[in-house]
Amino acid sequence: MEDDEIEAESRTDSRSGAEDSNGEAAGRKPKISRKKIFTLVSTASVNFSSMICFSILGPFFPTEAEKKGVNQTVIGLIFGCYALCNLLGSLVLGKYIVQIGAKFMLCAGLFLSGGCTVLFGLLDRVPHGVPFILMCFIVRSIDAVGFAAAMTSSFAIIAKAFPNNIATVLGSLEIFTGLGLVLGPPLGGFLYQSFGYEIPFIVLGFVLILMVPLNIYVLPSYDATPSKDSFWRLFTLPKISLLCFLIFSMSSCLGFLDPTMSLFVIEKFHLPTGYVGLVFLGLALSYSLSSPLLGIVSDKMPNTRRWLMVIGGITAALGYCFLGPAPFLHLKSQLWLFVFMLALTGFSIGMTCIPTLPEVVKCAYENGFPDDLSTLGLVSGLYGGVWSFGTFFGPTVGGFLVEKFSFEWAAAAHGGLIFISVLFLGIYYFVEPCFRRPATASIEENEERAPLLSNHI
C-alpha cells in the first residue's frame, strides 16, 4: 500500500514538472509527502550513527590492541578486513535486495552492526594473542556486512523515493556522514578517557540498536520483481566502468590519508596529538558543507555533471600533489598550505563524487535496465563495493609507498591515480557524442529539474 502511494506521488511530480515545462501550470510545485520526509530523517540518522560507530576506533583501539600483543601489521589488517567484507557484502546484498527487501535489509543491518559494536567493546576481556586477534577479525567482519546492508539499502531507498533528485538528497545526507566521521573520534576519545574501553562501543552500539524500531515504523516498503541482470553486465558498460574507476580512485585517496596523515603532520609540523584531529576537519568540513550545494547544481543542471566530475577530479589531483608538496615541485612544506590543500581536496572530492551515483543510475536505465528497485540495488551495491575496494587499496598501497619512499611521493602517486581516471572519463565524454544514438531525453531532463522541496508540505 505504501509503495502504491509513493509511486502515485512520483507520477504526480512528473506530471507537474511536465506542465511547468509547457507553461500550463507555472505556479504549481510538486509536494513532498510526510512519508518522504520520514525517509529523509531515517536515512540521515542511519548515515550519522553508522559513521560514528565506524570512526570511533581510530583514537584508542591501536593502543589497546598493542597491550594485547598485536603488532602494527595485524592492526592494519583488522582495519582493512572491514573494507573487504564491506565490498563482498555490498555486491551480494545489492544483488538480492529485492528478495530480502530493502526495509528489512536496512533494519537488519542496523541491528547487526549495533550488536557487533557492543561486542567489540567487550573484546578487552578476551585473552591476549591469537584469541583476541581472531575475535577482532570475526566481529569486525560481521560488523562490515551489517554496515554494507544498511548503506546499500539506504542508497536504494533514497534513489527510489527521490528519482529526480538523487544528487540533491545524497549531497544533503553527506552533511550527516561528515558529521559522523568528524564527531566519532573526539566522542570516542572522550568516552574512552572518562569511562574506559568498553563504554564508547556499548553506548554507540545501543544507539544503533534503538534506531531499528524507529526505522521499522518510519520507512516505507517497496515491492519489485527480481531482476535477471547482473553486476557484470552493469560494470561492463563503458561509461559505468570509467565512473567506477573514478569512484575507486577517490575512495583510495581518502583511505590513504587515514593511517598516514597523522604521522606526517606530527613529524613534519611537530603538532601535539590533540591538534591532529583539528587538521582532519579541513577535509571533512569542506566536503560535508559543500555537498548539498553540489547536489542541487547536479540535479537542476544535469548536463553539468560531467564537467563537475572532470574539473573536480583535476582539482583533487592537483590538491594531492601540493599536499606534501610533491618533491618535483620544489616547494617547502608548510602547515597553512597543507590545511588549505585538504580543504580544497574535500571540496573537489564532493564535486566529483556527488554526481556519480545519478550518472550511473541514468546510464543503467539508458541501457535497458528496468526502472525498479532491483536495478537500484545493483547500482548501490556496485557503488558501495567499488568504494570499499578503494578504501582497502588506499591504506594498503599508500602505507607501502610511504614506507618505501615518503608521504610526499605517496600523495603525489595518488593524485596521479585520480588524474588518470578523470582523463579517461574526460576522453569518453569528448568522443561520446560521435557514437550516441538519437535520444529523446528532454522529458527526463525536465523531470530531473523538478524541485525536491516546496513551500507546501
C-alpha positions in Angstrom: 0.0 0.0 0.0 2.8 2.4 0.9 4.6 1.6 -2.3 1.5 2.4 -4.3 1.2 5.8 -2.6 4.8 6.7 -3.4 4.5 5.6 -7.0 1.4 7.8 -7.3 3.3 10.7 -5.8 6.2 10.1 -8.3 3.7 10.2 -11.2 2.1 13.4 -9.8 5.6 15.0 -9.6 6.4 14.0 -13.2 3.1 15.4 -14.4 3.6 18.7 -12.5 7.1 19.0 -14.0 5.8 18.4 -17.5 3.0 21.0 -17.0 5.5 23.6 -15.8 7.7 23.0 -18.8 4.8 23.7 -21.1 3.8 26.8 -19.2 0.3 25.4 -18.3 0.9 25.4 -14.5 3.9 27.5 -13.9 2.9 28.4 -10.4 2.4 24.8 -9.2 5.1 23.0 -7.3 5.2 19.3 -6.5 4.6 18.4 -2.9 6.7 16.2 -0.8 4.8 13.8 1.4 5.3 13.2 5.1 6.4 9.7 4.3 9.3 11.0 2.2 10.3 13.4 5.0 10.4 10.5 7.4 12.5 8.6 4.8 15.0 11.6 4.7 15.1 11.7 8.5 15.6 8.0 8.8 18.4 7.7 6.2 20.2 10.8 7.7 20.2 9.2 11.1 21.5 5.9 9.6 24.4 7.8 7.9 25.2 9.8 11.1 25.2 6.9 13.6 26.8 4.4 11.3 29.7 6.7 10.6 30.2 7.5 14.3 30.5 3.8 15.0 32.8 3.3 12.1 35.2 6.1 13.1 35.5 5.7 16.9 38.2 3.1 16.7 40.9 5.4 15.5 42.0 7.3 18.7 42.4 4.4 21.1 41.9 0.9 19.6 45.5 0.7 18.3 46.9 1.4 21.8 44.6 -1.2 23.3 45.5 -3.8 20.7 49.2 -3.3 21.4 48.5 -4.0 25.0 47.1 -7.3 23.8 50.3 -8.2 22.0 49.1 -7.2 18.5 51.7 -5.7 16.1 51.1 -2.8 13.7 50.8 -5.0 10.6 47.9 -7.1 12.2 46.2 -3.9 13.5 46.3 -2.6 9.9 44.7 -5.9 8.7 42.0 -5.6 11.3 41.1 -2.2 9.9 41.5 -3.5 6.3 39.3 -6.6 6.7 36.4 -4.2 7.3 36.7 -2.8 3.8 37.0 -6.2 2.1 33.9 -7.6 3.9 32.1 -4.4 3.1 33.0 -4.9 -0.6 31.7 -8.5 -0.7 28.6 -7.6 1.4 27.7 -4.7 -0.9 27.8 -6.8 -4.0 25.9 -9.8 -2.6 23.2 -7.8 -0.8 22.8 -5.4 -3.7 22.1 -8.3 -6.0 19.5 -9.8 -3.7 17.9 -6.6 -2.2 14.5 -7.4 -3.9 14.4 -10.9 -2.4 15.4 -9.7 1.0 13.5 -6.4 1.0 15.1 -3.0 1.2 13.4 -2.1 4.5 14.2 -5.4 6.2 17.8 -5.2 4.9 18.3 -1.8 6.4 16.8 -2.7 9.8 18.7 -6.0 10.0 21.9 -4.3 9.0 21.5 -1.7 11.8 20.8 -4.4 14.4 23.7 -6.5 13.2 26.1 -3.5 13.2 24.9 -2.3 16.6 25.3 -5.7 18.1 28.8 -6.1 16.8 29.8 -2.7 18.0 28.7 -3.7 21.5 30.6 -7.0 21.2 33.7 -5.1 20.1 33.6 -3.2 23.3 33.8 -6.5 25.3 36.9 -7.8 23.5 39.2 -6.4 26.2 38.1 -9.4 28.2 39.4 -11.8 25.6 42.8 -13.4 26.4 45.9 -11.9 24.8 47.4 -13.0 21.5 45.6 -15.2 19.0 42.2 -15.4 20.7 42.0 -11.6 20.8 43.1 -11.2 17.2 40.7 -13.9 15.9 37.7 -12.3 17.7 38.7 -8.9 16.4 38.6 -10.2 12.8 35.3 -12.1 13.3 33.4 -9.2 15.0 34.8 -6.6 12.6 34.0 -8.6 9.5 30.4 -9.3 10.6 30.0 -5.6 11.5 31.2 -4.7 8.0 28.4 -6.9 6.5 25.8 -5.2 8.7 27.1 -1.8 7.6 27.0 -2.8 4.0 23.4 -3.9 4.4 22.4 -0.6 6.0 24.2 1.6 3.5 23.3 -0.4 0.3 19.6 -0.4 1.2 19.8 3.3 2.2 21.1 4.3 -1.2 18.5 2.2 -3.0 15.6 3.6 -0.9 16.8 7.2 -1.5 17.1 6.6 -5.2 13.6 5.0 -5.3 11.9 7.7 -3.2 13.6 10.7 -4.9 14.2 9.5 -8.5 14.5 13.1 -9.8 16.6 14.5 -7.0 19.2 11.8 -6.2 22.2 14.1 -6.1 20.4 16.7 -4.0 19.4 14.2 -1.4 22.7 12.4 -1.4 24.5 15.7 -1.1 22.3 16.7 1.9 22.9 13.4 3.6 26.6 13.8 3.2 26.4 16.5 5.9 25.4 13.8 8.4 28.0 11.4 7.0 30.7 14.1 7.5 29.4 14.9 11.0 29.6 11.3 12.0 33.2 11.0 10.7 34.1 14.3 12.4 32.4 13.6 15.8 33.3 9.9 16.0 37.0 10.2 17.0 36.6 13.0 19.6 33.4 11.5 21.1 35.0 8.1 21.3 38.2 9.5 22.8 36.2 11.4 25.4 34.2 8.4 26.4 37.4 6.3 26.5 39.3 8.7 28.7 36.3 9.1 31.0 34.9 5.6 31.3 37.4 3.2 29.7 37.5 0.9 26.7 34.0 -0.7 26.9 31.7 2.3 27.3 32.2 4.0 23.8 31.3 0.9 21.9 28.4 -0.1 24.2 26.8 3.4 24.2 27.1 3.8 20.4 26.1 0.2 19.7 22.9 0.6 21.7 22.1 3.8 19.8 22.2 1.8 16.6 20.0 -0.9 18.0 17.5 1.6 19.3 17.1 3.0 15.8 15.8 -0.3 14.5 12.2 0.1 15.8 12.2 3.7 14.6 13.0 2.6 11.0 10.6 -0.2 11.1 7.8 2.3 11.8 9.0 5.1 9.6 10.4 3.6 6.4 8.1 2.6 3.5 8.2 -0.9 2.0 9.0 -1.4 -1.7 7.9 -4.3 -3.8 9.7 -5.2 -7.0 10.4 -8.2 -9.3 13.8 -9.8 -9.0 16.0 -8.8 -12.0 17.9 -11.2 -14.2 20.6 -8.6 -14.8 24.0 -8.9 -13.1 26.7 -6.8 -11.8 28.9 -7.9 -14.7 26.5 -6.6 -17.3 26.3 -3.3 -15.4 30.0 -3.0 -14.8 31.0 -3.8 -18.4 29.1 -0.8 -19.8 32.0 1.5 -20.8 30.7 4.7 -19.1 29.9 2.9 -15.8 33.4 1.2 -15.9 35.0 4.6 -16.1 32.8 6.1 -13.4 33.7 3.1 -11.2 37.4 3.8 -11.8 36.8 7.4 -10.8 35.0 6.3 -7.6 37.7 3.8 -6.8 40.5 6.5 -7.2 38.6 8.9 -5.0 38.0 6.4 -2.2 41.5 5.1 -2.4 42.9 8.6 -1.9 40.7 9.2 1.1 41.6 5.9 2.5 45.3 6.6 2.0 45.1 9.5 4.4 43.7 7.5 7.4 46.8 5.7 8.5 49.4 8.1 7.1 48.4 11.7 7.5 48.5 12.0 11.3 52.0 10.6 11.5 53.2 13.0 8.7 51.6 16.0 10.5 53.2 15.1 13.8 56.6 14.5 12.3 56.7 17.4 9.9 54.9 20.2 11.8 55.6 18.9 15.4 51.9 19.3 16.4 50.6 17.8 19.6 48.5 14.8 19.2 45.4 16.6 20.4 45.6 19.1 17.5 45.9 16.4 14.8 42.1 15.9 14.8 41.6 19.6 14.0 43.7 19.2 10.9 41.3 16.5 9.7 38.5 19.0 10.0 39.7 20.8 6.9 38.9 17.9 4.7 35.7 16.7 6.4 34.0 20.0 6.8 34.7 21.3 3.3 33.3 18.1 1.9 30.2 17.8 4.0 29.3 21.5 3.8 29.7 21.8 0.1 27.9 18.5 -0.8 24.3 19.9 -0.6 25.1 22.8 -2.9 26.9 20.5 -5.4 23.9 18.1 -5.3 21.4 20.8 -6.1 23.6 22.0 -9.0 23.9 18.4 -10.2 20.1 17.9 -10.2 19.0 21.2 -11.5 21.6 21.2 -14.3 22.2 17.6 -15.2 24.3 18.5 -18.2 26.9 20.0 -15.9 27.6 16.7 -14.1 30.3 15.6 -16.5 32.1 19.0 -16.0 31.7 18.8 -12.2 33.4 15.4 -12.2 36.2 16.3 -14.6 37.0 19.6 -13.1 36.7 18.2 -9.5 38.9 15.3 -10.4 41.6 17.5 -11.9 41.5 19.8 -8.8 41.7 16.8 -6.4 44.7 15.5 -8.3 46.5 18.9 -8.0 45.5 19.0 -4.3 47.2 15.7 -3.6 50.4 16.9 -5.5 50.6 20.0 -3.4 49.6 18.2 -0.1 53.2 17.1 0.6 54.1 19.0 -1.6 55.5 16.6 -4.2 59.3 16.8 -4.3 59.4 17.7 -8.0 57.5 20.9 -7.2 60.5 22.1 -5.1 58.2 23.8 -2.5 58.6 23.9 1.2 56.0 22.0 3.3 54.0 24.4 5.4 51.1 23.8 7.7 48.8 26.5 6.2 49.4 25.0 2.7 48.7 21.5 4.0 45.4 22.6 5.6 44.4 24.6 2.6 45.0 21.7 0.2 42.9 19.4 2.5 40.0 21.9 2.3 40.4 22.2 -1.4 40.6 18.4 -1.8 37.4 17.9 0.3 35.5 20.3 -1.9 36.8 18.8 -5.1 36.0 15.2 -3.9 32.5 16.3 -3.3 32.3 17.9 -6.7 33.5 14.6 -8.3 31.6 12.0 -6.2 28.2 13.6 -5.7 27.2 13.4 -9.5 28.5 9.8 -9.9 25.5 7.9 -8.5 22.8 9.7 -10.5 25.1 9.3 -13.6 25.4 5.5 -13.0 21.6 5.2 -12.5 20.9 7.2 -15.7 23.3 5.1 -17.7 21.8 1.9 -16.4 18.3 3.0 -17.5 19.6 4.1 -20.9 21.0 0.7 -21.5 17.8 -1.3 -20.8 17.9 -1.9 -17.1 14.4 -1.8 -15.6 13.3 1.3 -13.6 12.8 -0.6 -10.3 14.3 -1.5 -7.0 16.3 -4.4 -8.5 18.3 -2.0 -10.7 18.8 0.4 -7.8 20.1 -2.5 -5.7 22.6 -3.4 -8.3 23.7 0.2 -8.7 24.0 0.9 -4.9 25.8 -2.5 -4.4 28.3 -1.8 -7.2 28.9 1.7 -5.9 29.4 0.5 -2.3 31.6 -2.3 -3.5 33.9 -0.2 -5.6 34.1 2.4 -2.8 35.1 -0.3 -0.3 37.7 -1.7 -2.6 39.3 1.8 -2.8 39.3 2.2 1.0 41.2 -1.1 1.2 43.6 -0.4 -1.6 44.4 3.2 -0.5 45.7 2.4 3.0 47.5 -0.8 2.0 49.3 0.6 -1.1 49.7 4.0 0.4 51.3 2.7 3.6 53.7 0.7 1.5 54.6 3.8 -0.6 55.2 5.9 2.5 57.4 3.2 4.0 59.5 2.8 0.8 59.6 6.4 -0.4 57.8 9.2 1.6 54.4 10.7 2.3 55.1 13.4 -0.3 55.7 10.8 -3.1 52.8 8.6 -2.0 50.4 11.6 -2.0 51.6 12.6 -5.5 51.1 9.0 -6.7 47.5 9.0 -5.5 47.0 12.4 -7.2 48.3 10.7 -10.4 45.7 7.9 -10.0 42.9 10.5 -9.8 44.3 12.3 -12.9 44.4 9.1 -14.9 40.8 8.1 -14.0 39.4 11.6 -14.8 41.5 11.8 -18.0 39.9 8.6 -19.3 36.4 9.8 -18.3 37.0 13.2 -20.0 38.1 11.5 -23.2 35.0 9.3 -23.1 32.7 12.4 -22.7 34.5 14.1 -25.6 34.0 11.2 -28.0 30.6 10.1 -26.7 28.5 12.4 -29.0 30.1 10.8 -32.0 28.6 7.4 -31.1 25.4 8.5 -29.3 22.1 7.3 -30.7 19.3 10.0 -31.2 17.6 10.2 -27.8 14.5 11.9 -26.6 15.8 12.9 -23.2 14.0 16.2 -22.9 11.3 14.8 -20.7 13.8 13.1 -18.4 15.8 16.3 -18.1 12.7 18.3 -17.3 11.9 15.8 -14.6 15.4 16.0 -13.2 14.9 19.7 -12.7 11.8 19.2 -10.6 12.4 20.8 -7.1 12.9 18.5 -4.2 11.1 20.6 -1.6 8.3 23.0 -1.9 6.6 25.5 0.4 3.5 23.3 0.5 4.2 20.2 2.6 
